[in-house]
Amino acid sequence: MRHPFRGVGTALVTPFTQGGALDEKGLRRLLRRQIRRRVDFLVPLGTTGEAATLNETEYFRVVEICLEEAGSKLPVLVGAGSNNTARAVHLTRQLHRMGADGTLQVVPFYNKPTQEGQYRHFREIAEATPLPVIVYNIQGRTGVNMATPTLMRLAGIDNIVGVKEASGNFNQVLEVLQRRPAGFAVLSGDDLWTFPILACGGDGVISVLSNLAPDRMRKLMDASLSQKWDAARRMHNALLDLINALFIESNPIPVKTALAALGLIEEQFRLPLAPMQAENKERLLRVLKEMKILPQ
C-alpha cells in the first residue's frame, strides 16, 4: 500500500485555555504555522498531544480541526492507540469515516501483552478499516518491546505500512531497517535519533522538536534525504542542545512551555502533567535564546 508518511511529521501538542478547555484558536494557529513551514504530515493526538486526558468529544474535535486546516495540503496521521483493542478499533473506524489519512497505533501499555498478543491487537485494528497504520514501538512508555519478528509479521499485512521507532535499542532499529519489506517506512520516534536513523536508511521522523522549529527539522530532513551528510551532520549537532532541553522533563511539558514563551499557546497542561520546575524552565529559555528562537 502506498502512503504519504515520510519526511517530517509533527507530533502536535494540544493547547488548552487558562480555564482548562480545548484551545481551538490556538490549535488552528499551530496548524497554520506547521503548514506554512512545509512539514510533510501532521500527527495529532499522540503522547505529545496529551490524548489520554481528552474526552471523546474533545478528541474528535481536534481531529475535525486538523482535517479542516490541512485540507488537501497535508496528510493527517491520527494517534488512536489504546491498551483496549476494542477501543482502538472504535476510534480507527470513526477516523476512517471522518477522512483521516492514517492512524498511529502504540504498542498496548500497562497490560504488557506477549508478542502474540501484540500481533493480534494490531491485526484486528488493521482489519477494521483500510486506513494505513503506523506501529509505534516505545518500550519506555509501554513497558514492553515489540520484537522485530513480530513487527515483520505485521509488515506482511497490507495496510500496516511502517513503524515509529522509539524502542531505545539502536541494534533493533538496524535490524528493522535490514529486514523490512520494500515500502515499509521506518520513522524516528526520537528527535535525538533522527539523523542516525536517516543515515542508516530511515524514511523520516515524527518529531516533537518540529512543533517549535519546523523549518530547522525540514532542513535536516532535506539534507539527509539528499545524502548531503556533512550538512545534515552540522544541522544535527546544532540541534542537540535544544533536543536535550525539550526532554529535560516529561514530554510535552518543555515543548508546550517553549511554545508559550513564543506567544503561540497558553502554558497550560492537564494533570497529571504539571508546569516545569523553575530551574529547568530557565535552562530551556536560555537555550531558546542562544538558538535565536526566542529573542534575547
C-alpha positions in Angstrom: 0.0 0.0 0.0 1.3 3.4 -0.9 1.1 6.0 1.8 2.3 9.6 2.4 4.1 9.2 5.8 7.7 10.1 5.0 9.8 13.1 5.8 8.9 15.4 8.7 5.8 14.6 10.7 5.0 16.8 13.7 3.7 15.2 16.8 1.4 18.1 17.6 0.7 19.4 21.1 -2.9 20.1 22.2 -3.3 23.6 23.5 -5.6 24.4 26.4 -7.0 27.7 27.7 -6.3 29.1 31.1 -9.7 27.6 32.1 -8.5 24.2 31.0 -10.7 23.9 27.9 -9.5 22.9 24.5 -8.0 26.0 22.8 -9.4 25.8 19.3 -7.9 29.1 18.2 -4.5 28.1 19.5 -4.7 24.8 17.7 -5.5 26.4 14.4 -2.6 28.9 14.9 -0.2 26.0 15.4 -1.5 24.1 12.4 -1.2 27.0 10.1 2.3 27.6 11.3 3.2 24.0 10.5 1.7 24.2 7.1 3.4 27.4 6.2 6.8 25.9 7.2 6.4 22.9 5.0 6.2 19.9 7.2 5.2 16.7 5.3 2.4 15.4 7.6 0.7 16.1 10.9 0.4 13.8 13.8 -2.2 14.9 16.4 -3.4 13.1 19.5 -0.3 11.1 20.5 1.6 11.4 23.7 2.7 14.9 22.8 -1.0 15.8 22.3 -2.0 14.6 25.8 -4.6 12.4 24.1 -5.0 10.4 27.3 -6.5 13.4 29.1 -9.1 14.3 26.4 -12.7 13.1 26.5 -14.1 11.6 23.3 -15.8 14.8 22.2 -12.6 16.8 22.6 -10.6 14.1 20.8 -12.8 14.1 17.7 -13.0 17.9 17.7 -9.2 18.0 17.5 -9.4 15.7 14.5 -12.0 17.9 12.8 -9.9 21.0 13.2 -6.8 19.2 11.9 -8.6 17.9 8.9 -10.2 21.3 8.2 -6.9 23.2 8.4 -4.9 20.5 6.5 -7.4 20.2 3.7 -5.6 18.8 0.7 -2.3 20.4 1.7 -1.1 17.8 4.2 -2.0 14.2 5.3 -3.1 13.7 8.9 -1.9 10.6 10.8 -4.0 10.5 14.0 -3.0 8.8 17.2 -5.6 6.2 18.0 -3.7 3.8 20.2 -5.1 2.1 23.3 -4.4 -0.8 25.6 -8.0 -1.8 24.9 -8.1 -3.3 21.4 -11.9 -2.7 21.0 -11.4 1.0 21.8 -8.6 1.3 19.3 -10.8 -0.3 16.7 -13.7 2.0 17.6 -11.5 5.1 17.2 -10.0 3.9 14.0 -13.4 3.2 12.4 -14.6 6.7 13.3 -11.3 8.3 11.9 -11.9 6.4 8.7 -15.4 7.9 8.4 -14.0 11.4 9.1 -11.4 11.2 6.4 -8.2 10.8 8.3 -5.2 9.6 6.2 -3.9 7.0 8.6 -3.6 6.1 12.3 -0.7 5.8 14.7 -1.1 2.8 17.0 1.1 2.4 20.0 2.1 -1.0 21.5 -0.5 -1.6 24.3 0.7 -0.1 27.5 0.3 -1.4 31.1 -1.2 -4.7 30.1 2.2 -6.0 28.9 0.9 -8.3 26.2 3.0 -11.1 24.8 4.4 -10.9 21.2 1.4 -13.0 20.0 -1.0 -10.6 21.9 0.7 -7.6 20.2 0.4 -9.2 16.8 -3.3 -10.0 17.3 -4.0 -6.5 18.6 -2.5 -4.8 15.6 -4.0 -7.3 13.1 -7.5 -6.6 14.5 -7.1 -2.8 14.1 -5.7 -3.2 10.6 -8.6 -5.4 9.5 -11.2 -3.0 10.9 -10.6 -0.3 8.1 -8.4 0.2 5.0 -6.6 3.1 6.7 -2.8 2.9 6.7 -1.4 2.0 10.2 1.9 3.1 11.6 3.0 0.9 14.6 4.5 2.9 17.5 7.1 1.0 19.5 8.2 2.8 22.7 9.1 0.5 25.5 10.0 3.3 27.8 6.3 4.3 28.0 4.5 1.0 27.4 6.6 -1.4 29.4 7.0 -3.9 26.6 9.0 -4.0 23.4 7.8 -5.2 20.1 10.3 -7.7 18.8 11.5 -7.4 15.2 10.0 -10.8 14.2 6.6 -9.6 15.4 6.9 -6.3 13.5 7.9 -8.2 10.4 4.8 -10.4 10.7 2.7 -7.3 10.9 4.5 -5.8 7.9 3.0 -8.6 5.9 -0.5 -7.0 6.4 -1.2 -4.7 3.5 -2.2 -1.6 5.4 0.4 -1.8 8.2 2.8 0.5 6.4 5.5 1.5 8.9 6.9 1.9 12.4 7.6 4.9 14.6 10.7 3.6 16.2 11.5 4.7 19.7 12.5 1.4 21.3 15.7 2.8 22.7 17.7 0.0 21.1 19.6 1.1 18.1 20.6 -2.5 17.3 16.9 -3.2 16.9 16.5 -0.2 14.6 19.2 -1.5 12.4 17.6 -5.0 12.3 14.3 -3.5 11.3 15.9 -1.5 8.5 17.7 -4.6 7.3 14.7 -6.9 7.4 11.7 -4.6 6.4 9.9 -5.3 3.1 10.0 -2.7 0.3 7.8 0.3 1.1 7.7 -0.2 4.8 8.6 3.1 6.4 10.9 3.4 9.4 10.3 6.7 11.1 12.4 8.0 14.1 10.3 8.5 17.2 13.0 10.3 19.0 14.4 13.6 17.8 17.9 12.7 19.1 17.9 9.6 16.8 16.6 11.3 13.7 19.9 11.9 11.9 21.4 8.4 12.8 18.2 6.6 11.6 18.1 8.6 8.4 21.8 8.0 7.8 21.1 4.2 8.1 18.3 4.3 5.6 15.3 5.6 7.6 12.4 7.5 6.0 11.6 10.3 8.3 10.6 11.4 11.8 7.6 12.0 13.9 9.1 15.0 15.8 8.4 16.9 19.0 11.0 19.5 18.1 9.2 20.4 14.8 6.4 21.9 16.9 8.8 24.6 17.8 11.3 24.7 14.9 9.7 23.0 11.9 12.0 24.9 9.5 15.1 23.6 11.2 13.9 20.0 11.1 12.9 20.5 7.5 16.4 21.5 6.6 17.9 18.5 8.4 15.5 16.2 6.6 16.1 17.7 3.2 19.9 17.4 3.6 19.7 13.8 4.8 17.3 12.6 2.1 19.5 14.3 -0.5 22.5 12.5 1.1 24.3 15.7 1.9 25.7 14.1 5.0 28.2 16.8 6.1 25.5 19.4 6.0 23.0 17.1 7.8 25.5 16.3 10.5 26.1 20.0 11.1 22.4 20.6 11.5 22.0 17.6 13.8 24.8 18.8 16.0 23.4 22.4 16.1 20.1 21.0 17.4 21.4 18.8 20.2 21.2 21.4 23.0 17.6 22.2 22.0 16.6 18.5 21.8 18.1 17.8 25.2 16.3 20.8 26.7 13.0 19.7 25.2 13.3 16.4 27.1 14.6 17.7 30.4 11.2 16.9 31.8 8.4 14.6 30.5 7.2 15.4 27.1 5.2 17.6 26.2 5.9 19.8 29.2 9.0 21.5 27.8 7.8 21.9 24.3 4.5 23.5 25.4 6.4 25.8 27.7 8.6 26.8 24.8 5.6 27.4 22.5 4.0 29.5 25.3 7.2 31.6 25.6 6.8 32.3 21.8 3.3 33.5 22.5 1.7 30.8 20.4 -0.3 29.0 23.1 -1.0 29.3 26.8 1.3 27.5 29.2 -1.4 25.0 30.3 -1.3 21.3 30.9 -3.8 18.7 32.2 -3.0 16.7 35.2 -1.0 14.6 35.9 1.3 16.8 33.9 2.4 20.0 35.8 4.4 23.1 34.9 8.1 22.9 34.6 10.4 23.3 37.6 11.9 26.8 37.7 15.5 25.7 37.1 14.6 23.6 34.1 12.4 26.3 32.6 15.3 28.7 33.0 17.6 26.3 31.2 15.1 25.8 28.4 14.6 29.5 27.8 18.3 30.1 27.8 18.7 27.6 25.0 15.9 29.1 23.0 17.6 32.5 23.2 21.0 31.1 22.3 19.5 29.5 19.3 17.7 32.7 18.4 14.3 31.0 18.5 13.3 33.4 21.4 14.5 37.0 21.3 17.3 37.9 23.7 
